[in-house]
Amino acid sequence: MKKIYPRSGDTQIVYLNAVVKDPAISVGDYTIYNDFVEDPRLFEKNNVLYHYPIHAEKLIIGKFCSIACGTKFLFNCANHSLKSLSTYTFPLFCEEWGLDERDMQVAWDNKGNIVIGNDVWIGYEAVILAGVHIGDGAIIGARSVVTKDVPPYTIVGGTPAKEIRKRFAPDVIFRLRTLEWWNWPVAKIRRNLSHIVRGEVDKLGLL
């Protein structure tokens, strides 16, 4: 059995891949979720919304991500089709309207999977919409609504979320994306922790 709680005596933070059961949700090692309102072990129920099997869509989250309390991932079944002349989801109620249940998916616009990179920090009560891809090292501001892809190592915020700034200079971002420290063996990460924490990119990976 995987370790659920990273900190002794703290039941507000969980390793997500230890509590997620849905095979359509993939979570990398050491990614954490904090919830001081609900039981964080109920992440699938409370935070992954409109995620119905009919679309076979996936939530993919990388390693070493930090996901704050109340973050929501809204999937395609929340999207009433804009191609229809009505906002009402007639195909969903196929029995009532004599429609073919095999055509139920036309009730929603299918925008695809939600993909979160590695080392991403998602702030309090942020909302990530269907089809969005967030790059490695990005930061999502509290209560942001993310409607479009976010490049690696970019800070975004607002409704809809817009770029605030890059976290680092281009050469530092290039080096971090090249090294991909999150894929190193745990022993190597431990050896380099002081450099990671202190922002010493020039020393990273030398140990």
DRENVEX-195992 format. One record per residue (C-alpha): x, y, z; residue in one letter; residue number from 1. Coordinates in nm, 4 decimals, padded with zeros to 6 digits. Layout:
N
[pt [X,Y,Z],'A',NUM];
...
This chain:
207
[pt [00.0000,00.0000,00.0000],'M',1];
[pt [00.1312,00.3439,-00.0974],'K',2];
[pt [00.2058,00.6017,00.1678],'K',3];
[pt [-00.0924,00.8413,00.1862],'I',4];
[pt [00.0235,01.1232,00.4149],'Y',5];
[pt [00.3625,01.2950,00.3547],'P',6];
[pt [00.3710,01.4460,00.7063],'R',7];
[pt [00.3185,01.2634,01.0323],'S',8];
[pt [00.0006,01.3769,01.2077],'G',9];
[pt [-00.1149,01.5911,00.9130],'D',10];
[pt [-00.4251,01.4503,00.7427],'T',11];
[pt [-00.4898,01.7590,00.5279],'Q',12];
[pt [-00.2210,01.6705,00.2747],'I',13];
[pt [-00.2114,01.3493,00.0711],'V',14];
[pt [-00.0008,01.1964,-00.2004],'Y',15];
[pt [-00.2606,01.1947,-00.4773],'L',16];
[pt [-00.1509,00.8756,-00.6470],'N',17];
[pt [-00.2107,00.6925,-00.3181],'A',18];
[pt [-00.5799,00.7882,-00.3047],'V',19];
[pt [-00.6891,00.8081,-00.6704],'V',20];
[pt [-00.8565,00.4909,-00.7970],'K',21];
[pt [-01.0050,00.5956,-01.1324],'D',22];
[pt [-00.7894,00.4478,-01.4139],'P',23];
[pt [-00.8701,00.7564,-01.6225],'A',24];
[pt [-00.6757,00.9702,-01.3724],'I',25];
[pt [-00.2970,00.9412,-01.3770],'S',26];
[pt [-00.0858,01.1106,-01.1091],'V',27];
[pt [00.2934,01.1151,-01.0822],'G',28];
[pt [00.4980,01.0392,-00.7730],'D',29];
[pt [00.5169,01.2916,-00.4874],'Y',30];
[pt [00.2348,01.5102,-00.6199],'T',31];
[pt [00.0366,01.6418,-00.3235],'I',32];
[pt [-00.3135,01.7736,-00.2646],'Y',33];
[pt [-00.4063,01.9850,00.0383],'N',34];
[pt [-00.7645,02.0217,00.1615],'D',35];
[pt [-00.8568,02.1871,00.4916],'F',36];
[pt [-01.2321,02.1866,00.4145],'V',37];
[pt [-01.3010,01.8313,00.2967],'E',38];
[pt [-01.1220,01.4991,00.3323],'D',39];
[pt [-00.8404,01.5188,00.0715],'P',40];
[pt [-00.8838,01.1459,00.0057],'R',41];
[pt [-01.2115,01.2374,-00.1689],'L',42];
[pt [-01.0264,01.4266,-00.4428],'F',43];
[pt [-01.1904,01.2298,-00.7252],'E',44];
[pt [-01.5410,01.3048,-00.5989],'K',45];
[pt [-01.4950,01.6679,-00.4949],'N',46];
[pt [-01.2397,01.8037,-00.7407],'N',47];
[pt [-01.2663,01.6123,-01.0690],'V',48];
[pt [-01.6039,01.7242,-01.2032],'L',49];
[pt [-01.8199,01.6206,-01.5013],'Y',50];
[pt [-01.5710,01.3395,-01.5611],'H',51];
[pt [-01.8064,01.0806,-01.7080],'Y',52];
[pt [-01.6948,00.7588,-01.8827],'P',53];
[pt [-01.8935,00.8471,-02.1961],'I',54];
[pt [-01.6070,01.0663,-02.3225],'H',55];
[pt [-01.3176,00.8392,-02.2143],'A',56];
[pt [-01.1199,01.1537,-02.1316],'E',57];
[pt [-00.8234,01.1614,-01.8961],'K',58];
[pt [-00.6765,01.3753,-01.6223],'L',59];
[pt [-00.2984,01.3461,-01.6355],'I',60];
[pt [-00.0913,01.5083,-01.3597],'I',61];
[pt [00.2875,01.4919,-01.3452],'G',62];
[pt [00.5333,01.4462,-01.0609],'K',63];
[pt [00.6068,01.6841,-00.7717],'F',64];
[pt [00.2978,01.9009,-00.8289],'C',65];
[pt [00.1365,02.1003,-00.5464],'S',66];
[pt [-00.2407,02.1323,-00.5718],'I',67];
[pt [-00.4129,02.3670,-00.3282],'A',68];
[pt [-00.7468,02.3267,-00.1525],'C',69];
[pt [-01.0553,02.3611,-00.3693],'G',70];
[pt [-00.8882,02.3224,-00.7079],'T',71];
[pt [-01.1427,02.1988,-00.9642],'K',72];
[pt [-01.0888,02.0146,-01.2900],'F',73];
[pt [-01.3945,02.0638,-01.5147],'L',74];
[pt [-01.4320,01.8110,-01.7934],'F',75];
[pt [-01.6167,01.8084,-02.1229],'N',76];
[pt [-01.9600,01.7135,-01.9966],'C',77];
[pt [-01.9744,02.0622,-01.8427],'A',78];
[pt [-01.9622,02.2064,-02.1945],'N',79];
[pt [-02.3031,02.2353,-02.3573],'H',80];
[pt [-02.2529,02.2263,-02.7321],'S',81];
[pt [-02.2227,02.5655,-02.8991],'L',82];
[pt [-02.3034,02.4020,-03.2338],'K',83];
[pt [-02.6622,02.3460,-03.1224],'S',84];
[pt [-02.9292,02.6089,-03.1708],'L',85];
[pt [-03.0266,02.5488,-02.8059],'S',86];
[pt [-02.8198,02.5423,-02.4904],'T',87];
[pt [-03.0450,02.2635,-02.3598],'Y',88];
[pt [-02.8801,01.9190,-02.3716],'T',89];
[pt [-03.1562,01.7316,-02.5562],'F',90];
[pt [-02.9323,01.4310,-02.6462],'P',91];
[pt [-02.8640,01.3705,-02.2766],'L',92];
[pt [-03.2347,01.3060,-02.2213],'F',93];
[pt [-03.2639,01.0699,-02.5148],'C',94];
[pt [-03.5438,00.8653,-02.3576],'E',95];
[pt [-03.7599,01.1724,-02.3056],'E',96];
[pt [-03.7111,01.2993,-02.6607],'W',97];
[pt [-03.6902,00.9721,-02.8544],'G',98];
[pt [-03.3268,01.0215,-02.9563],'L',99];
[pt [-03.0624,00.7555,-03.0165],'D',100];
[pt [-02.8536,00.7182,-02.6998],'E',101];
[pt [-02.5482,00.6493,-02.9173],'R',102];
[pt [-02.5601,01.0158,-03.0172],'D',103];
[pt [-02.5517,01.1388,-02.6585],'M',104];
[pt [-02.2006,01.2803,-02.6934],'Q',105];
[pt [-02.3182,01.5530,-02.9313],'V',106];
[pt [-02.4721,01.7232,-02.6276],'A',107];
[pt [-02.1270,01.8480,-02.5292],'W',108];
[pt [-01.8279,02.0036,-02.7016],'D',109];
[pt [-01.5373,01.7649,-02.6551],'N',110];
[pt [-01.2157,01.9581,-02.5909],'K',111];
[pt [-00.9999,01.6636,-02.4818],'G',112];
[pt [-00.7890,01.5648,-02.1832],'N',113];
[pt [-00.6568,01.7877,-01.9053],'I',114];
[pt [-00.2790,01.7506,-01.8803],'V',115];
[pt [-00.0731,01.8989,-01.5959],'I',116];
[pt [00.3050,01.8883,-01.6266],'G',117];
[pt [00.5634,01.8253,-01.3554],'N',118];
[pt [00.6488,02.0597,-01.0667],'D',119];
[pt [00.3307,02.2640,-01.1234],'V',120];
[pt [00.1803,02.4681,-00.8388],'W',121];
[pt [-00.1957,02.5229,-00.8616],'I',122];
[pt [-00.3303,02.7834,-00.6200],'G',123];
[pt [-00.6360,02.7902,-00.3956],'Y',124];
[pt [-00.9707,02.7263,-00.5686],'E',125];
[pt [-00.8276,02.7479,-00.9193],'A',126];
[pt [-01.0425,02.6019,-01.1979],'V',127];
[pt [-00.8860,02.4128,-01.4889],'I',128];
[pt [-01.1130,02.3618,-01.7893],'L',129];
[pt [-01.1309,02.0672,-02.0289],'A',130];
[pt [-00.8596,02.0415,-02.2912],'G',131];
[pt [-00.6102,02.2623,-02.1058],'V',132];
[pt [-00.2420,02.1626,-02.0949],'H',133];
[pt [-00.0217,02.3208,-01.8276],'I',134];
[pt [00.3527,02.3063,-01.8820],'G',135];
[pt [00.6239,02.1949,-01.6401],'D',136];
[pt [00.7077,02.4382,-01.3626],'G',137];
[pt [00.4067,02.6640,-01.4188],'A',138];
[pt [00.2215,02.8442,-01.1385],'I',139];
[pt [-00.1555,02.8981,-01.1416],'I',140];
[pt [-00.2740,03.1844,-00.9202],'G',141];
[pt [-00.5443,03.1430,-00.6573],'A',142];
[pt [-00.9016,03.1402,-00.7943],'R',143];
[pt [-00.7801,03.1600,-01.1520],'S',144];
[pt [-00.9939,03.0124,-01.4284],'V',145];
[pt [-00.7609,02.8491,-01.6796],'V',146];
[pt [-00.9216,02.8324,-02.0226],'T',147];
[pt [-00.6086,02.8025,-02.2404],'K',148];
[pt [-00.2765,02.6199,-02.2356],'D',149];
[pt [-00.0066,02.7534,-02.0033],'V',150];
[pt [00.3580,02.7421,-02.1203],'P',151];
[pt [00.6284,02.5897,-01.8975],'P',152];
[pt [00.7597,02.8015,-01.6089],'Y',153];
[pt [00.4916,03.0665,-01.6587],'T',154];
[pt [00.2893,03.2351,-01.3843],'I',155];
[pt [-00.0746,03.2996,-01.4739],'V',156];
[pt [-00.3677,03.4449,-01.2838],'G',157];
[pt [-00.7142,03.5935,-01.3178],'G',158];
[pt [-01.0431,03.5128,-01.4881],'T',159];
[pt [-00.9705,03.4062,-01.7517],'P',160];
[pt [-00.6116,03.3346,-01.6517],'A',161];
[pt [-00.3496,03.5430,-01.8304],'K',162];
[pt [00.0285,03.5430,-01.8208],'E',163];
[pt [00.1775,03.7526,-01.5416],'I',164];
[pt [00.5418,03.6712,-01.6030],'R',165];
[pt [00.7951,03.3951,-01.6575],'K',166];
[pt [00.9436,03.2418,-01.3452],'R',167];
[pt [01.3029,03.2521,-01.4716],'F',168];
[pt [01.5199,03.3851,-01.7518],'A',169];
[pt [01.5011,03.1905,-02.0814],'P',170];
[pt [01.8412,03.0222,-02.0303],'D',171];
[pt [01.7382,02.8957,-01.6844],'V',172];
[pt [01.4073,02.7637,-01.8186],'I',173];
[pt [01.5927,02.5882,-02.1007],'F',174];
[pt [01.8323,02.4236,-01.8549],'R',175];
[pt [01.5516,02.3089,-01.6240],'L',176];
[pt [01.3520,02.1662,-01.9135],'R',177];
[pt [01.6624,01.9880,-02.0372],'T',178];
[pt [01.7576,01.8425,-01.6983],'L',179];
[pt [01.4034,01.7317,-01.6035],'E',180];
[pt [01.5177,01.6801,-01.2440],'W',181];
[pt [01.1807,01.5285,-01.1480],'W',182];
[pt [01.2734,01.2208,-01.3525],'N',183];
[pt [01.6016,01.1663,-01.1698],'W',184];
[pt [01.6409,00.8740,-00.9288],'P',185];
[pt [01.5372,00.9709,-00.5762],'V',186];
[pt [01.8963,00.9415,-00.4538],'A',187];
[pt [02.0134,01.1983,-00.7094],'K',188];
[pt [01.7295,01.4356,-00.6203],'I',189];
[pt [01.8295,01.4102,-00.2543],'R',190];
[pt [02.1911,01.4933,-00.3395],'R',191];
[pt [02.0762,01.8026,-00.5300],'N',192];
[pt [01.8068,01.9241,-00.2921],'L',193];
[pt [02.0116,02.2121,-00.1536],'S',194];
[pt [02.0685,02.3438,-00.5065],'H',195];
[pt [01.7019,02.3038,-00.5991],'I',196];
[pt [01.5809,02.4827,-00.2871],'V',197];
[pt [01.8356,02.7649,-00.3154],'R',198];
[pt [01.7803,02.8191,-00.6874],'G',199];
[pt [02.1376,02.7256,-00.7786],'E',200];
[pt [02.0676,02.6119,-01.1320],'V',201];
[pt [02.4350,02.6171,-01.2352],'D',202];
[pt [02.5150,02.3513,-00.9746],'K',203];
[pt [02.2127,02.1362,-01.0471],'L',204];
[pt [02.2956,01.7847,-01.1536],'G',205];
[pt [02.6666,01.8046,-01.0776],'L',206];
[pt [02.6325,01.5751,-00.7739],'L',207];
